[in-house]
């Protein structure tokens, strides 16, 4: 669990312009890189994005307080850092307007893209010997379909948050720690009636943890 001081909570009414600014794919990618890898200059980030407009997008992120100037290594180029570790919001508040609903949809799809990119990197790191073999067994992607009430789904998320806080605090000083991409999804689905909607796509779960 991330403490409130390291969390940016977006309000769809007060932060409408910030939400719109963050829906640019490159901006959300730049913010993710700064959160993941720490402070960097525009040229360092541009080299990873092959984009000539990186400086402009960083200034937009700074305008809405997503990033800020970091300590410079020298006087030659400005460096940037993420202001917060995570961005969060109330789903109920975001559901009040089409624009904020669109932002939530965009953000969730970016998370799925992040998972895909992380899987590719994980496999390359294992194959290239950059990760120790002790990471091989606990690495997995779970694909489960659970039958829960709204209260139970809320409780499950709270239990996971508490456990994440407990384990990250415990492991903070261990030299073996590695950055772990841990994506949580709890997406309720309405009952499917093939007679009423024969063309609807229904997810099929393997019911397994896939290493």
FIDRENBA-639378 format. One line per field, with one value per residue: residue number from 1; residue in one letter; x, y, z of N, C-alpha, C in turn. Coordinates in Angstrom, 3 decimals, padded with zeros to 6 digits. Layout:
BEGIN
titi c(NUM|...)
lumdren c(A|...)
nX c(X|...)
nY c(Y|...)
nZ c(Z|...)
caX c(X|...)
caY c(Y|...)
caZ c(Z|...)
cX c(X|...)
cY c(Y|...)
cZ c(Z|...)
This chain:
BEGIN
titi c(1|2|3|4|5|6|7|8|9|10|11|12|13|14|15|16|17|18|19|20|21|22|23|24|25|26|27|28|29|30|31|32|33|34|35|36|37|38|39|40|41|42|43|44|45|46|47|48|49|50|51|52|53|54|55|56|57|58|59|60|61|62|63|64|65|66|67|68|69|70|71|72|73|74|75|76|77|78|79|80|81|82|83|84|85|86|87|88|89|90|91|92|93|94|95|96|97|98|99|100|101|102|103|104|105|106|107|108|109|110|111|112|113|114|115|116|117|118|119|120|121|122|123|124|125|126|127|128|129|130|131|132|133|134|135|136|137|138|139|140|141|142|143|144|145|146|147|148|149|150|151|152|153|154|155|156|157|158|159|160|161|162|163|164|165|166|167|168|169|170|171|172|173|174|175|176|177|178|179|180|181|182|183|184|185|186|187|188|189|190|191|192|193|194|195|196|197|198|199|200|201|202|203|204|205|206|207|208|209|210|211)
lumdren c(X|X|X|X|X|X|X|X|X|X|X|X|X|X|X|X|X|X|X|X|X|X|X|X|X|X|X|X|X|X|X|X|X|X|X|X|X|X|X|X|X|X|X|X|X|X|X|X|X|X|X|X|X|X|X|X|X|X|X|X|X|X|X|X|X|X|X|X|X|X|X|X|X|X|X|X|X|X|X|X|X|X|X|X|X|X|X|X|X|X|X|X|X|X|X|X|X|X|X|X|X|X|X|X|X|X|X|X|X|X|X|X|X|X|X|X|X|X|X|X|X|X|X|X|X|X|X|X|X|X|X|X|X|X|X|X|X|X|X|X|X|X|X|X|X|X|X|X|X|X|X|X|X|X|X|X|X|X|X|X|X|X|X|X|X|X|X|X|X|X|X|X|X|X|X|X|X|X|X|X|X|X|X|X|X|X|X|X|X|X|X|X|X|X|X|X|X|X|X|X|X|X|X|X|X|X|X|X|X|X|X)
nX c(000.846|000.561|001.557|-000.414|000.972|002.561|000.867|-001.161|-004.301|-006.887|-009.441|-012.347|-013.761|-012.259|-009.811|-010.001|-008.613|-006.070|-006.558|-007.179|-004.721|-003.171|-004.023|-002.585|-000.646|002.249|002.878|001.875|003.469|006.030|005.753|005.450|007.989|009.653|008.698|009.354|012.137|013.413|014.804|015.429|016.776|015.359|016.523|017.585|015.243|014.020|015.686|014.892|012.356|012.336|011.432|010.945|009.611|009.722|010.547|008.566|006.274|007.014|007.019|004.291|003.356|004.585|003.239|000.788|001.500|002.443|005.052|008.282|011.083|014.217|017.183|020.045|022.611|024.593|025.105|024.113|021.752|018.293|016.787|014.233|011.708|009.286|006.453|004.747|004.230|002.138|-000.936|-004.271|-007.869|-011.415|-013.586|-016.349|-016.706|-015.441|-017.157|-019.113|-019.041|-018.647|-016.052|-014.285|-014.831|-013.804|-011.124|-010.494|-010.876|-008.889|-006.572|-006.633|-006.277|-003.719|-002.396|-002.699|-001.161|001.284|001.631|001.947|004.341|006.027|005.999|007.324|009.840|010.512|010.742|012.879|014.875|015.131|015.940|018.311|019.901|019.904|018.326|018.271|017.943|016.309|014.127|012.518|010.542|008.586|007.472|004.604|001.446|-001.809|-004.926|-007.990|-011.450|-013.634|-016.370|-017.903|-019.224|-019.904|-018.920|-017.097|-015.216|-014.200|-013.081|-011.121|-009.346|-008.495|-007.195|-005.088|-003.764|-002.883|-001.153|000.747|001.894|002.987|004.900|006.605|007.672|009.013|010.952|012.517|015.217|016.665|019.229|018.648|016.351|014.139|012.646|009.243|006.587|003.343|000.261|-003.100|-006.344|-009.783|-012.589|-015.864|-018.353|-021.357|-024.052|-024.087|-026.187|-026.634|-028.768|-029.867|-027.741|-025.920|-023.489|-021.729|-018.592|-017.105|-014.918|-012.574|-011.388|-008.306|-007.960|-005.603|-002.283|-000.033|003.200)
nY c(-001.193|002.212|005.155|008.093|010.447|009.826|009.487|010.426|011.613|011.791|014.090|014.157|016.530|018.741|018.214|018.120|019.162|018.156|015.415|015.241|015.976|013.828|011.748|011.492|009.233|009.219|010.903|009.557|007.366|008.485|009.434|006.987|005.851|007.576|007.080|004.403|004.145|006.309|009.712|011.583|013.081|015.058|014.341|011.821|010.376|010.743|009.282|006.734|006.719|007.506|010.069|013.420|015.304|015.168|016.967|018.942|017.468|016.708|019.195|019.742|017.728|018.633|021.060|020.223|019.103|016.444|015.743|017.031|019.292|017.706|017.084|018.358|016.811|018.214|021.495|021.506|020.282|020.073|017.994|015.567|014.391|012.047|013.185|011.753|008.309|006.728|007.056|007.627|007.156|007.648|005.245|005.521|008.308|008.957|007.854|009.630|011.318|011.392|012.038|011.521|008.832|007.849|008.372|006.563|004.138|004.365|004.474|001.949|000.261|000.989|-000.105|-002.830|-002.984|-002.384|-004.661|-006.582|-005.674|-005.970|-008.728|-009.574|-008.406|-009.730|-012.415|-012.146|-011.325|-013.581|-015.495|-014.321|-014.497|-012.461|-012.413|-014.152|-017.698|-018.275|-016.648|-017.793|-019.788|-018.454|-016.572|-015.613|-015.578|-015.121|-016.469|-016.361|-017.061|-015.841|-016.194|-013.740|-011.409|-007.820|-006.778|-008.743|-008.652|-006.094|-006.490|-008.391|-006.880|-005.055|-006.746|-007.638|-005.186|-004.613|-006.775|-006.375|-003.983|-004.911|-006.841|-005.414|-003.563|-005.298|-006.381|-004.275|-003.709|-005.817|-007.102|-008.667|-007.879|-007.228|-005.346|-005.827|-006.405|-006.147|-006.726|-006.081|-007.202|-006.839|-007.497|-007.413|-009.331|-009.284|-011.701|-013.984|-014.379|-016.438|-016.555|-014.032|-012.386|-013.436|-012.889|-011.881|-011.659|-013.906|-014.134|-016.795|-018.714|-020.211|-021.158|-021.438|-020.846|-019.315|-019.852)
nZ c(000.000|-000.858|000.762|001.592|001.064|-001.071|-003.142|-005.844|-005.961|-008.128|-008.940|-010.767|-011.295|-010.293|-011.452|-014.229|-016.482|-015.992|-016.204|-018.916|-019.981|-019.226|-020.775|-023.054|-024.858|-024.865|-022.743|-020.461|-020.611|-020.232|-017.615|-016.321|-016.778|-015.301|-012.742|-012.520|-013.072|-011.933|-011.595|-014.636|-017.614|-020.317|-022.751|-022.167|-021.728|-024.209|-025.861|-025.317|-026.232|-028.828|-029.619|-030.560|-029.179|-026.452|-024.386|-024.463|-023.664|-021.096|-019.857|-019.919|-018.193|-015.884|-015.538|-014.579|-012.219|-012.118|-012.580|-011.545|-011.308|-010.839|-008.855|-010.409|-012.353|-013.534|-014.938|-017.452|-018.464|-017.710|-015.244|-014.520|-012.241|-010.966|-009.159|-007.546|-006.507|-007.377|-009.262|-008.434|-008.057|-007.469|-008.561|-008.651|-008.608|-010.995|-012.827|-013.364|-015.584|-019.178|-020.097|-017.939|-017.551|-019.919|-019.518|-017.422|-018.752|-020.718|-019.060|-017.834|-020.016|-020.738|-018.570|-019.098|-021.406|-020.255|-018.706|-020.728|-021.945|-019.757|-019.398|-021.705|-021.195|-018.807|-019.667|-021.427|-019.649|-018.003|-019.907|-020.728|-018.523|-016.667|-014.475|-011.408|-010.942|-008.805|-009.018|-010.876|-010.173|-008.402|-010.127|-011.923|-013.719|-012.843|-013.733|-013.038|-012.421|-010.199|-007.905|-006.328|-003.906|-004.043|-001.622|-000.819|-002.879|-002.471|000.075|-000.557|-002.107|-000.157|001.658|000.050|-000.356|002.263|002.682|000.693|001.605|004.036|003.152|001.395|003.156|004.915|003.202|002.465|003.156|002.098|000.101|-002.089|-003.359|-006.101|-008.752|-009.035|-011.158|-010.360|-011.100|-010.456|-011.032|-010.796|-012.140|-012.403|-014.159|-016.026|-015.974|-018.699|-021.408|-023.979|-025.755|-025.812|-026.464|-028.676|-029.923|-028.101|-026.464|-024.261|-021.559|-021.145|-018.622|-017.630|-015.144|-013.806|-012.468|-014.435|-015.210)
caX c(000.000|001.329|001.053|-001.111|001.921|003.167|-000.234|-001.924|-005.703|-007.493|-010.859|-012.763|-014.230|-011.169|-008.622|-010.422|-007.529|-004.978|-006.974|-007.039|-003.288|-002.576|-004.490|-001.642|000.136|003.651|002.979|001.699|004.663|007.127|005.508|005.751|009.443|010.232|008.344|010.026|013.602|013.960|015.002|016.103|016.666|014.516|017.264|017.670|013.930|013.770|016.454|014.131|011.046|012.538|010.497|011.576|008.750|009.746|010.636|007.233|005.358|007.445|006.545|002.851|003.226|004.972|002.168|-000.285|002.108|002.763|006.509|008.921|012.528|015.023|018.540|020.795|023.973|025.448|024.324|023.841|020.405|017.310|016.367|012.866|011.342|007.856|006.073|004.074|004.507|000.959|-002.090|-005.475|-009.124|-012.631|-014.305|-017.696|-016.614|-015.048|-018.263|-020.132|-018.970|-018.028|-014.616|-013.547|-014.958|-012.867|-009.780|-010.320|-010.716|-007.556|-005.562|-006.648|-005.670|-002.277|-001.885|-002.597|000.016|002.443|001.791|002.498|005.746|006.751|006.162|008.397|011.104|010.774|011.223|014.219|015.807|015.372|016.721|019.632|020.651|019.947|017.609|018.693|016.984|015.376|012.945|011.753|009.373|007.497|006.924|003.393|000.271|-002.991|-006.102|-009.028|-012.797|-014.158|-017.749|-017.809|-020.108|-019.133|-018.223|-015.960|-014.201|-013.575|-012.252|-009.961|-008.401|-007.928|-006.253|-003.905|-003.058|-002.187|-000.064|001.778|002.590|003.759|006.035|007.567|008.368|009.915|012.042|013.150|016.672|017.257|019.950|018.170|015.078|014.052|011.393|008.244|005.339|002.247|-000.957|-004.299|-007.571|-011.022|-013.558|-017.117|-019.005|-022.777|-024.369|-024.176|-027.293|-026.359|-029.970|-030.100|-026.566|-025.105|-022.178|-020.910|-017.388|-017.023|-013.570|-012.437|-010.274|-007.602|-008.012|-004.249|-001.210|000.827|004.565)
caY c(000.000|003.443|006.159|009.201|011.466|009.377|009.135|011.526|011.234|012.678|014.414|014.457|017.903|019.687|017.858|017.795|019.479|017.209|014.141|015.348|015.993|012.523|010.743|011.381|007.997|009.463|011.500|008.544|006.522|009.216|009.412|005.631|005.650|008.314|006.353|003.105|004.193|007.452|010.957|011.509|014.288|014.892|013.628|010.419|009.783|010.767|008.193|005.496|006.849|007.988|011.176|014.736|016.215|014.763|018.141|019.566|016.648|016.805|020.482|019.595|016.939|019.511|022.061|019.624|018.575|015.018|015.672|018.260|019.283|016.934|017.586|018.239|016.267|019.329|022.670|021.466|019.862|019.895|016.626|015.498|013.257|011.921|013.769|010.712|006.941|006.179|007.905|006.875|007.889|006.938|004.802|006.080|009.711|008.992|007.369|010.683|012.057|010.621|012.306|010.811|007.396|007.561|008.351|005.302|003.093|004.553|004.115|000.499|-000.377|001.216|-001.079|-004.102|-002.866|-002.474|-006.073|-007.264|-005.281|-006.543|-010.155|-009.683|-008.105|-010.812|-013.590|-011.827|-011.290|-014.966|-016.143|-013.703|-014.694|-011.239|-012.723|-015.408|-018.783|-018.300|-015.900|-018.521|-020.478|-017.606|-015.705|-016.207|-014.779|-015.875|-016.258|-017.020|-016.500|-016.039|-015.773|-012.932|-010.253|-006.568|-006.638|-009.668|-008.138|-004.977|-007.057|-009.028|-005.823|-004.502|-007.737|-007.581|-003.935|-004.746|-007.732|-005.711|-003.057|-005.710|-007.513|-004.444|-003.022|-006.332|-006.652|-003.022|-003.713|-007.056|-006.823|-009.504|-007.390|-006.832|-004.686|-006.819|-005.872|-006.886|-006.112|-006.655|-006.897|-007.412|-006.950|-008.176|-009.513|-009.604|-013.036|-014.014|-015.167|-016.586|-016.341|-012.595|-011.728|-014.555|-012.470|-011.344|-012.430|-014.254|-014.602|-018.183|-018.818|-021.479|-021.598|-021.843|-019.868|-019.613|-019.357)
caZ c(000.000|-000.948|001.690|000.942|000.616|-002.325|-004.031|-006.451|-006.089|-009.107|-008.819|-012.137|-011.434|-010.065|-012.240|-015.594|-017.416|-015.732|-016.779|-020.361|-020.285|-018.958|-021.729|-024.178|-024.627|-024.540|-021.403|-019.427|-020.707|-019.596|-016.170|-015.870|-016.768|-014.173|-011.518|-012.509|-013.129|-011.224|-012.339|-015.933|-018.438|-021.493|-023.792|-021.767|-021.971|-025.653|-026.467|-025.102|-026.875|-030.202|-029.808|-030.508|-028.416|-025.046|-023.508|-024.415|-022.871|-019.700|-019.342|-019.682|-016.958|-014.777|-015.367|-013.784|-010.982|-012.153|-012.477|-011.087|-011.535|-009.894|-008.675|-011.652|-012.275|-013.939|-015.327|-018.880|-018.838|-016.645|-014.965|-014.041|-011.394|-010.686|-007.874|-006.767|-006.936|-008.057|-009.499|-008.084|-008.163|-007.095|-009.753|-008.612|-009.022|-012.406|-013.662|-013.469|-016.846|-020.263|-020.219|-016.890|-017.844|-021.004|-018.941|-016.696|-019.757|-021.299|-018.069|-017.641|-021.189|-020.628|-017.607|-019.798|-022.274|-019.375|-018.362|-021.903|-022.073|-018.624|-019.667|-022.705|-020.521|-017.861|-020.407|-021.938|-018.516|-017.607|-020.966|-020.814|-017.292|-015.859|-013.239|-010.817|-011.098|-007.682|-009.401|-011.878|-009.616|-007.892|-011.172|-012.492|-014.043|-012.432|-014.564|-012.260|-012.385|-008.853|-007.660|-005.121|-003.742|-004.047|-000.336|-000.788|-003.792|-001.758|001.139|-001.186|-002.467|001.074|002.183|-000.805|-000.065|003.550|002.528|-000.103|002.499|004.988|002.525|000.883|004.319|005.408|002.260|002.051|003.320|001.584|-001.146|-003.193|-003.895|-007.500|-009.081|-009.434|-011.698|-009.723|-011.615|-009.851|-011.768|-010.284|-013.085|-012.419|-015.448|-015.924|-016.496|-020.155|-021.967|-025.414|-026.554|-025.928|-027.046|-029.145|-030.431|-027.009|-026.152|-022.842|-021.214|-020.722|-017.676|-017.540|-013.757|-013.400|-012.406|-015.579|-014.951)
cX c(000.884|000.721|000.457|-000.149|002.586|002.111|-000.902|-003.349|-006.387|-008.990|-011.340|-013.263|-013.079|-009.981|-008.958|-009.301|-006.352|-005.306|-006.781|-005.561|-002.671|-003.034|-003.606|-000.740|001.586|003.799|002.838|002.872|005.853|006.979|005.830|007.242|010.101|009.898|009.129|011.533|014.225|014.221|015.781|015.929|015.765|015.229|017.404|016.348|013.625|014.500|015.713|012.803|011.133|011.537|011.230|010.788|008.736|009.754|009.277|006.304|005.738|006.980|005.038|002.609|003.577|003.891|001.061|000.249|002.246|004.267|007.032|010.412|013.221|016.391|019.345|022.164|024.990|024.533|023.829|022.401|019.531|016.957|014.994|012.672|009.822|007.567|005.460|004.413|003.346|-000.077|-003.334|-006.697|-010.256|-013.357|-015.703|-017.690|-016.302|-016.189|-019.301|-020.137|-018.272|-016.521|-013.809|-013.684|-013.978|-011.437|-009.516|-010.107|-009.330|-006.475|-005.497|-006.010|-004.171|-001.657|-001.739|-001.391|001.302|002.706|002.418|003.983|006.592|006.983|007.290|009.755|011.495|011.359|012.619|015.254|016.137|016.282|018.144|020.453|020.744|019.154|018.078|017.582|015.981|014.095|012.025|010.464|008.265|006.873|005.703|002.404|-000.943|-004.191|-007.263|-010.364|-013.413|-015.620|-017.784|-018.909|-019.259|-018.334|-016.987|-014.850|-013.460|-012.630|-010.997|-008.909|-007.727|-006.907|-004.958|-003.081|-002.256|-000.987|001.081|002.586|003.494|005.027|007.066|008.333|009.393|011.138|012.868|014.672|017.379|017.943|019.451|016.904|015.209|012.721|010.418|007.003|004.203|000.949|-002.175|-005.513|-008.746|-012.168|-014.825|-017.725|-020.472|-023.014|-024.593|-025.305|-027.085|-027.572|-030.238|-028.962|-025.597|-023.707|-021.250|-019.738|-017.309|-015.615|-013.592|-011.201|-009.629|-007.676|-006.657|-003.377|-000.227|002.199|005.194)
cY c(001.248|004.484|007.335|010.249|011.104|009.039|010.402|011.033|012.254|012.851|014.832|015.876|018.896|019.446|017.509|018.046|018.523|015.840|014.151|015.312|014.612|011.452|010.654|010.170|008.240|010.045|010.446|007.567|007.194|009.216|008.036|005.360|006.362|007.640|005.057|003.219|005.380|008.638|010.762|012.837|013.994|014.101|012.144|009.698|009.714|009.627|006.864|005.518|007.196|009.112|012.496|015.712|015.918|015.956|018.817|018.775|016.634|018.117|020.449|018.814|017.790|020.554|021.532|018.817|017.057|014.806|017.021|018.160|018.495|017.590|017.337|017.626|017.341|020.466|022.586|021.126|019.621|018.413|016.652|014.281|013.228|012.480|012.703|009.339|006.339|007.279|007.078|007.770|007.038|006.537|005.394|007.533|009.822|008.584|008.447|011.396|011.222|010.808|011.540|009.301|006.990|007.505|007.038|004.158|003.158|004.080|002.607|-000.217|-000.147|000.238|-002.459|-004.099|-002.969|-003.917|-006.843|-006.957|-005.892|-008.035|-010.379|-009.454|-009.209|-012.034|-013.364|-011.825|-012.695|-015.649|-015.603|-013.831|-013.463|-011.368|-014.069|-016.452|-018.854|-017.513|-016.699|-019.113|-019.535|-016.683|-016.355|-015.148|-015.625|-015.482|-017.021|-016.304|-016.852|-015.602|-015.067|-011.882|-008.991|-006.383|-007.525|-009.209|-006.961|-005.491|-007.697|-007.995|-005.233|-005.445|-007.715|-006.324|-004.049|-005.685|-007.138|-004.755|-003.818|-006.274|-006.529|-003.784|-004.017|-006.501|-005.425|-003.051|-004.936|-006.780|-007.640|-008.964|-007.030|-006.131|-005.725|-006.101|-006.737|-006.204|-006.829|-006.245|-007.593|-006.821|-007.800|-008.218|-009.868|-011.010|-012.986|-014.919|-015.267|-016.320|-014.862|-011.888|-012.784|-014.173|-011.946|-012.268|-012.661|-014.756|-016.048|-018.285|-020.183|-022.045|-021.993|-020.622|-020.235|-019.023|-018.859)
cZ c(000.000|-000.025|000.918|000.394|-000.701|-003.377|-004.563|-006.681|-007.000|-008.845|-010.205|-012.345|-011.315|-010.990|-013.689|-016.604|-017.238|-016.311|-018.287|-020.768|-020.168|-019.946|-022.967|-023.926|-024.238|-023.141|-020.313|-019.441|-020.016|-018.076|-015.603|-015.800|-015.596|-012.848|-011.410|-012.335|-012.417|-012.139|-013.638|-016.649|-019.636|-022.578|-023.457|-022.027|-023.464|-026.351|-026.343|-025.832|-028.360|-030.533|-029.651|-029.645|-026.927|-024.097|-023.362|-023.505|-021.394|-019.079|-019.077|-018.393|-015.738|-014.491|-014.469|-012.601|-010.959|-012.050|-012.008|-011.375|-010.433|-009.760|-009.946|-011.399|-012.635|-014.375|-016.774|-019.222|-017.609|-016.493|-014.304|-013.151|-011.201|-009.301|-006.962|-007.326|-007.714|-008.281|-009.205|-008.208|-007.609|-008.380|-009.811|-009.071|-010.508|-013.337|-013.943|-014.816|-017.913|-020.347|-019.175|-017.052|-018.933|-020.480|-018.217|-017.675|-020.383|-020.333|-017.865|-018.824|-021.241|-019.627|-018.238|-020.731|-021.455|-018.969|-019.526|-022.075|-020.960|-018.814|-020.665|-022.045|-019.548|-018.569|-020.950|-020.819|-018.012|-018.621|-021.030|-019.546|-016.419|-014.574|-012.723|-010.921|-009.948|-007.973|-010.328|-011.315|-009.129|-008.942|-011.807|-012.926|-013.702|-013.284|-013.922|-012.439|-011.039|-008.799|-006.300|-005.098|-003.850|-002.753|-000.283|-001.724|-003.171|-000.675|000.565|-001.547|-001.228|001.689|001.367|-000.524|001.229|003.420|001.711|000.769|003.474|004.343|001.983|002.022|004.846|004.519|001.906|002.140|002.765|000.249|-002.331|-003.852|-005.377|-007.711|-009.634|-009.943|-011.175|-010.106|-011.053|-010.686|-011.101|-011.086|-013.112|-013.820|-015.225|-016.462|-018.001|-020.596|-023.472|-026.288|-026.795|-026.646|-027.554|-029.587|-029.344|-026.730|-024.651|-022.534|-020.742|-019.855|-017.767|-016.129|-013.215|-013.189|-013.491|-015.348|-016.231)
